[in-house]
Amino acid sequence: MTSFTDSRRLVVVREEEQNDRMKTFIFKGEGHTLGNALRTLILKNPDVVFCGYTIPHPSENKLHLRIETKEMSAVDALRDGLEQLQSLSDHVLETFEAAVADYKSKQMDT
């Protein structure tokens, strides 16, 4: 297992079998919000066989995300999921900001 004395926020667990298609990633300082969103998006990838996450203990501020794929590497599946989450977050923010601006302009008219 990897030591957590360093300041990295994402660590890939060393596993007995070095298989690029099966990896566990540990996100420090993250919880169910990121875990559930990433799991949902990653599972939409047809190459992903399994994706799940755990919070090992409530007193530890860590998220363990496990990804298993058919052909692509687990790192690529994670990267794709993170990019999709970023795109989705950007869209939500833009939509929210447009709605707030629209609301404020209507308030000025009245």
C-alpha angles and dihedrals in degrees: 000000000000122000117245097209092102125081098242115128095205124047129177111220116236107238133197092243115049098219117153091205096060119053141150116213123197118208113196117213094019134109145171095320094064094031097056095042093049093044091052094049096042092051089059088068107098091215092060114097097179137007124170140146139208137190098218096206133357092234092056115077095215137116120205112204118189121197128183122180140183102228113343121075119264089236090058091049090052091047091051091049092049091049091050090049091050091050092048092048091049090051092049091049093048092048092049094048091049091050092049091049090049091049092049092049091052090050090053090052094057 
